[in-house]
Amino acid sequence: MFQLDVESILKKKNKNKFWLFNQLNSIAPMSYTNFQNLVDNRTKSIRYENLYKLCKILECTPNDILINKKSSSRK
């Protein structure tokens, strides 16, 4: 399972979630609740368009922002 690692990138750039929300909202309006769910990994999917916008704003690649979390095996 892949998860977004937005907070570590923000920390490296000395930015916060509010800054990212404002930047993202200027490009593509999104409710704060949806934004918070996205950043806190409370969604099951992300649109490529949103991933592209996040990467553009954070000046990173999808490889930088997506991390592979081992999912627990289901029995």
Contacts in CASP RR format, 6 or more apart in sequence:
PFRMAT RR
TARGET T0000
AUTHOR 0000-0000-0000
METHOD contacts of the structure
MODEL  1
MFQLDVESILKKKNKNKFWLFNQLNSIAPMSYTNFQNLVDNRTKSIRYEN
LYKLCKILECTPNDILINKKSSSRK
1 68 0 8 1.000
1 69 0 8 1.000
1 70 0 8 1.000
1 71 0 8 1.000
2 66 0 8 1.000
2 67 0 8 1.000
2 68 0 8 1.000
2 69 0 8 1.000
3 41 0 8 1.000
3 66 0 8 1.000
3 67 0 8 1.000
3 69 0 8 1.000
4 38 0 8 1.000
4 39 0 8 1.000
4 41 0 8 1.000
4 46 0 8 1.000
4 54 0 8 1.000
4 65 0 8 1.000
4 66 0 8 1.000
4 67 0 8 1.000
5 64 0 8 1.000
5 65 0 8 1.000
5 66 0 8 1.000
5 67 0 8 1.000
6 17 0 8 1.000
6 20 0 8 1.000
6 39 0 8 1.000
6 54 0 8 1.000
6 58 0 8 1.000
6 65 0 8 1.000
7 17 0 8 1.000
7 39 0 8 1.000
9 58 0 8 1.000
9 60 0 8 1.000
9 64 0 8 1.000
9 65 0 8 1.000
10 16 0 8 1.000
10 17 0 8 1.000
10 19 0 8 1.000
10 20 0 8 1.000
10 58 0 8 1.000
13 58 0 8 1.000
13 59 0 8 1.000
17 35 0 8 1.000
17 36 0 8 1.000
17 39 0 8 1.000
20 39 0 8 1.000
20 54 0 8 1.000
20 57 0 8 1.000
20 58 0 8 1.000
21 30 0 8 1.000
21 32 0 8 1.000
21 35 0 8 1.000
23 57 0 8 1.000
24 30 0 8 1.000
24 35 0 8 1.000
24 53 0 8 1.000
24 54 0 8 1.000
24 57 0 8 1.000
25 35 0 8 1.000
27 53 0 8 1.000
27 57 0 8 1.000
28 49 0 8 1.000
28 50 0 8 1.000
28 53 0 8 1.000
36 42 0 8 1.000
37 43 0 8 1.000
38 46 0 8 1.000
38 50 0 8 1.000
51 62 0 8 1.000
51 65 0 8 1.000
51 66 0 8 1.000
54 65 0 8 1.000
55 61 0 8 1.000
55 62 0 8 1.000
55 64 0 8 1.000
55 65 0 8 1.000
58 64 0 8 1.000
58 65 0 8 1.000
END
